[in-house]
Structures are given as C-alpha cells and as structure tokens.
Amino acid sequence: MSLTLVLNGQSRTFDALSQPASLDLVIAELGLQGDRVAVEHNGQIVPRSAWPQTGVAAEDRLEVVHFVGGGS
C-alpha cells in the first residue's frame, strides 16, 4: 500500500512507503541528505534527532527545505 502526503503544498504519493512510516524514511525516499534538510510536520519543526520516532500518516503536511551550499 502507498502513502500520500502533502509535500510543500502538493499532494504526493510514495508507492514504496506504507502507513505508518517514519519521517526519516520519507526523507530517504525523497533522496535528500538529512544533514541539509529542515522539516516541518503538520506545522511543527521536527529536530533531525526525532525523525526516526516521528510517525507520518496519510494526508499529513510536510514542508521540506533543502539547503544548498555555494557562493564565493
């Protein structure tokens, strides 16, 4: 079974995940490096250390910000 979330305002289905899934699995499924990501889950910022214990259910809202280095 798949898991559908609202990711950055858009509905997105994760076929490889089922309920309940942990936030760290969602981030891994997105292919993002955890040390360069900030996540808000249903309006609350979740510390990276809490991702494995943070359950994500269908229709939960995630805002994910990916930091990119650069500059001169």
Summary of the structure (lengths in Angstrom):
residues: 72
radius of gyration: 12.2
end to end distance: 46.2
largest distance: 46.2
contacts: 167
relative contact order: 0.28
helix: 22%
strand: 39%
